[in-house]
Amino acid sequence: TLLGPSPEATLSQATSVRVNALPSVEMTSPPNRSIFIAPATIRLSANAADLDGSVAKVEFFSGTQKIGENTTAPYTITWNNVLAGNYQLSARATDNDGGVNTSIPVFVSVNAGAPAYSSITSPLSSSYFPGSTYAFSIQWTDADGISSAVLEFQGVNHTMSFMGGLYSVTLPALGAGSYSYLF
């Protein structure tokens, strides 16, 4: 049996509270597992939003070391003269109510030495593929030895390892249409 308040009891005044939703933040550049040549210049970018307010700032970190911050979208900074090494990069967003959230980290490597050079030797731009498979020929030169490269075709990354020379990559069949590729 529940009993109501006793006649001698008094109720306090109502109090309202607001719970702050944390901002969302995601690293958008550089891509995870990117490789650079020292001394590197790396552009760091993040998307950040706050459902119940605004984003006050986005800070960028290498491990626990702050690299820089930006208070206006697009949230981007440039990290200059990065020495050879492996780095864990993240972005931390702070909203107008002091709520803080940190992105999932991305990992990058900065290598010492000579850069690798590549070019797509075929197909040429505006080529027509009459068949059901599509082959790309890539010329690769790397003075330091083995390197990795990514052929991006319609948003799908195909990672390859090279030691220099001419390589061919065959991609799955696609429907009719125009497509672009980047190496």
N, C-alpha and C positions, 0 to 999 in steps of 0.2 A: 504494500500500500504506500502510495506516494502522498506525502503531505506537502502542502504549500508552505510558503514562508510564515513563520510565526508572526503574530501581530506586533511583536516587539522589534522584529528585524527590519532593517531598511536596505534597499538595493542601491548599489553604486551606480554612478552614471555610466552609460554605454561608452565604450571606447572602440574606435575603429582602427584597424591596422591594414597596411598594404604590404604585400609580399612582392619584392622586386624579382622579376624574371631576369636571369643572367643573359648577357649578350651572347650571340653566336659568333664564332670566328673560325675561318678556314684559310689555310695557306693556299694560294693559287699559283704562285711562282716563287722559286723555281720548282719544276716538277721533281718528285721524289726520285732519288738515285741519279740526279744530274751529275755530270762530270765537267769540270772547268780546268783551265790551264793557268798556273800561277804566273804572275800576280793577277788574280781574277777580279773582275768587276761583276757582281751578282746583283740582279734586280730582285728584290723581295716584294711580294704583293699578297694581300689578304682581302677576303670579303668578310665584312662584319655587319651585324644588324642587331637591333634591340627592339623586341616586341612591345615593350611598355615604356619606352622613352627614346633616348638617342645614344649613340656611341660617342663617348667623349674623346677617346684616343685608342690607337692600336700601336703597341710596342712590338718590336722585332728582337728576337734573341738568337744567339748562337750558344747552345747549352744554357747556362745561367747568365751569360754576359749579354747585357743589353747592347744592341747594335744601333738602334735609333727608334724614332716614333713618328707618327703622322696623326694629326687631329682632324683631317678632312678626307672624305672619300674622293677618289680611290685611294685606299691605304697602301702606299708604295714608298719604298726607300731604295737607295742604291748603296750597296756595301762595296767599297773600293779597296784595292790592294790586298786582297785576301791571299794569304800565304798557303802553301801546300799543306794538305791535311784533310781529315774527315770531319764534317760538321753536322750537328743536329740543329736544325732551324725551326723556330716556332713563332707564332704571333699571339699576343695577349691583348684582348679587348677589354676596355673598362667603360661601363655605361655611366650616364649622368647621375645615377644614384649610388655609384661606387661599386657596383657589381662587377666581378672580374671572371673571365673565362679564357682558357688557353687552348689553342688549336692542337690537333694531332701533329706531331713533328714530321718534318721531311728531312731526309738525309742526303747530303751532297759530298762529293769528293773534289778536291782541288789538287791536281797533279802538277809536279814540276816537269819541265822539259818542253820539247817541241810539240806543237799542236799537230794533229792529224788532219789530212785534207781528203775530201771526198767529192765526187760528182756522179750524178746519174747519167750514164752514157746512153741508155735506152730504157724506156721509150722517150722520144723527144716530146716536147710540149705539144699538145693538141693531136696526139697520136690516136689512131683508131685500132681497137682490138676486135678482130673478127671471131676469135675463139672463145673457149670457156675458161682458160687460165690466163694469167697475166704475169709476164716475167719482167723483172727489172734487172738491168745490169748496172753495177756500181763499181767505179774505179776508186780505190782506196790507197792512200799513201800515209805511212806513219813511221817517221824516223826513229822513234823510240821502241817500236815493236808492236805487240798486240794491243788493240784497242777495242772498245765496244761502240756500237752505233745503233741508232734506232731509225727504222724506216716507218714513217707514219703515213698510213693510207686510210682515208675516211675515218679518222678517229681511232683506228686500231694500230697499236704499236707492235712492230715486229723487231725484237732485239737480236742483234747478230754480233759475233766476234770476228775481228779481221786481223790479218798479219800483213796487209798490203797486197795489192794486186787487183784483179778483176773478179767480181763475184756476181752471181745471179741469184735472184730470189723469186720464187713463184708464189703468187697469192691466189686464194680461192676465187671461184667464179663470182661475178657480180651481175646484177640485172642491168638492163639498158639504162644509159644515162651518162652524165659527165662526172668525172671524179678528179680529185687532186691528190698529190702526194708530196711529201717533204722528207728529206734525208739530212 
